[in-house]
Amino acid sequence: VPVQFRTIAAALGSAQVDLAVTVADELPADTRREPLLSATFVCLFDPRHARLGPSPTLERYLEHEHIIVSYNGDLRGVIEDLYGVQRRIRVSVPQFHSVGALVEGSALIATVPDLVARQILALRPKLRTAALPLEQLSGGGLELLWRAPVDDDEALRFVRERVVHVARALQASEGTTPLKRP
């Protein structure tokens, strides 16, 4: 079931989903969290078409057209919500896998987690990343979320353990520091 940071609280609260891998701040009181991956966000761009530079100013960042990832097709993302700025969103896609293809050969920029950017750069070496000209996003990163009533469900515990295992293996292969439990 596609969920995102705006809809995960309702989905967990209504038992529409038992587990979620996402970022979220406000959640139902009975929500359990397992930190998975740290999230540093970067700007992904094609330097042949977008003049962003390695350390763009906020003005330069906002003057470009953007691509965002939104499961429900929103043209507003976490940047607008947290920082009160308005990007010029040109494209909204439901998953990260198409971001590189859309950025390459265009003047579009995407604000993505650095882990995603590294994977895209491995396939598309002409692209570049730049520092995000805003304070880093809060929340610490990607988490595995579930409702306390399903703590003892053996099948869900198995899935939780596998998700954590995959995240730890990914961190090890990327050389990133694992998140610590709060």
Disulfide bonds with the S-S distance in Angstrom:
none
